[in-house]
Structures are given as structure tokens and as C-alpha cells.
Amino acid sequence: MASVNMSGTLKEQMLENYRKQVKSAYETKSGVANVVDEIRNQMENKVPMVEKFTELKNTAESLLDDFKKQTLELVGDDDSRDFWRSSMFEGSYSSRPNLLSLRPTPDLHCVINPNRDIEDNLSYIFNWNPMYDLDEYYIRHNESNKEPASTNYVSGDLYFKYEFSTPLLLPLRLSGQHSTYKAKNRDYAPTVDVGLVISDPEMYNVLKQVSENDIKIADAVTKMSDCLNQFTTLKKFLDEFSGGISIVPEEYKQRLARKAQPRSKPIQVKPESVIPDDIKNQMKEVVFESSLLGGNND
């Protein structure tokens, strides 16, 4: 087993993998995972074509694999040939062509409010914001020191952002932010360009737990960071925590699996061995020879 140092890059990647695992566990425990699945299912039911496009993309990927295999059987597998650049697909250059580009939504941006009409649950909402204090620079350009709430704002609305463990494919890609650049001191001043309304009371109560879970996740990652800092090599960590292999990036697993190469002994070359024996006499007259053989230059 090869030795792999516990570098800063390795630790960062392991911590990110650990964070995702802990996050997934809390999602399941708190019921957030079920809510996310419900959101996915309901949105797919509202726009059934989303699922069809997903199936189409999977079919396209399979077709590309078959196409490459059949073509290589015809022309031979030549490592010097850039297959995709030479293929019939336009714009593929040197990379595998993307026949159907789909953009999943990495984050859930919602306006949550159980006081909204239940019929509005999981409906899209656009260009939403509550009232917030403006930064001084923008006050000079406005008659008021506050940005008014959007016309679709309802009393009790709260902004909710959630990072999906696995990005979700929705008909419209969601976008929003916790604070806008125009806000005073960048305080809580959320905006939602494209989001979903959550008005179902049960969903609302589950999603409220996410902020509490985030604190627990951050604490767990901090403790794991302290743990990793105790070890100088990956092997030492795994000797203590065999289950820790699940957070090790694949690249480092492969490095670890390599056989350790024995260190070769240092080669010591003596100066007198540099000059061939059959011309040493001729070289005595050269200053270069004197320095190699340790002679005097006088």
C-alpha cells in the first residue's frame, strides 16, 4: 500500500464528502428528503415532459456509447486519433458531445408562508422581495431609504434556500439570493428571481428544521476537521477509522491501492570515475581534469 500524505487538498475534499453524507442523513431523519421527493414528484406531474426529457437524455448517452464502439470496430482503436473531434457531431471538438443539454437546479429557492392559499403550493413565483433598508449610495437615487416590497409579497412571507444533495430537474431553473447588493450592510434582504411557493403547513414545518440542521452539520464537519488534523497520512487515518474510506475521493483511493515502490539507494559517483580510464593520461594536462581528480591548479 502506497503512502499518501494528508494534504490540505485531500482534507478539503474529504470534509466536503463528509458534509454531504451528514446532510443526507439529517435530510432523511428530519423528513426533508421526503419533502424534496414530494416537490420533485409534484413538479414532474405538473409538467410530465420533464421526465420524458430525462429519459431522452439517458437514451442519447447510451447511443453515444454504442456509436463509438461500432465505429472503433470499423476503423480500429488508434490512440493517436482524437475520436470525438473526428466524429460526425458538430461542435464536439475533443470532448464527448452533449446531445441534450439539461440544466438541473442545484438550489431550492422558495417563498414559504403557511398563510398563503394552499392552492398556491408549489406554484412558481417571480421577482419577489420584502421591504428592506437601502444602502446610502442607493438612497441618493431614491426618494425613500427603503426598497418597497414587491407586489406579490404577502405578510408572513419568508425566504428559504436549500441546497439539494442531488440537483433537481425542474421546468424552470430556480434562482434567488439571501441578500441583494443594494441592501444596507448587506443585511437580510432576499430576492427571488424564479422560485416556488410553499404554503402547505406540513411542508412548511419540515423545511423550518433545515436551519437547525445546518448548525448541526457545521458542528459535525468542524469535529471531523479536528480529527483529520491529527493524521499526517491517509493510511494512519484509515487504520483508526476503517469506515472513513467512504469519504476518501476516488483518486486518492487509487493512489493508496498502488504498491509502495522501494526507495533506491543513492548513487554515489566519484569524480575519478567520470573520466574514461583509457584517456586519463591525456586528460592530466587539462585543468578540468585537475578539478575532477582533486589535483592542484597551480
C-alpha positions, 0 to 999 in steps of 0.5 A: 500500500502506497503512502499518501500524505494528508494534504490540505487538498485531500482534507478539503475534499474529504470534509466536503464528502463528509458534509454531504453524507451528514446532510443526507442523513439529517435530510432523511431523519428530519423528513426533508428528503421526503419533502424534496421527493414530494416537490420533485414528484409534484413538479414532474406531474405538473409538467410530465415532459420533464421526465420524458426529457430525462429519459431522452437524455439517458437514451442519447448517452447510451447511443453515444456509447454504442456509436463509438464502439461500432465505429472503433470496430470499423476503423480500429482503436488508434490512440493517436486519433482524437475520436470525438473531434473526428466524429460526425457531431458538430461542435464536439471538438475533443470532448464527448458531445452533449446531445441534450443539454439539461440544466438541473437546479442545484438550489431550492429557492422558495417563498414559504408562508403557511398563510398563503392559499394552499392552492398556491403550493408549489406554484412558481413565483417571480421577482419577489422581495420584502421591504428592506433598508437601502444602502446610502449610495442607493438612497441618493437615487431614491426618494425613500431609504427603503426598497418597497416590497414587491407586489406579490409579497404577502405578510408572513412571507419568508425566504428559504434556500436549500441546497439539494444533495442531488440537483433537481430537474425542474421546468424552470431553473430556480434562482434567488439570493439571501441578500441583494447588493443594494441592501444596507450592510448587506443585511437580510434582504432576499430576492427571488428571481424564479422560485416556488411557493410553499404554503402547505403547513406540513411542508412548511414545518419540515423545511423550518428544521433545515436551519437547525440542521445546518448548525448541526452539520457545521458542528459535525464537519468542524469535529471531523476537521479536528480529527483529520488534523491529527493524521499526517497520512491517509493510511494512519487515518484509515487504520483508526477509522476503517469506515472513513474510506467512504469519504476518501475521493476516488483518486486518492483511493487509487493512489493508496491501492498502488504498491509502495515502490522501494526507495533506491539507494543513492548513487554515489559517483566519484569524480575519478570515475567520470573520466574514461580510464583509457584517456586519463593520461591525456586528460592530466594536462587539462585543468578540468581534469585537475578539478575532477581528480582533486589535483592542484591548479597551480 
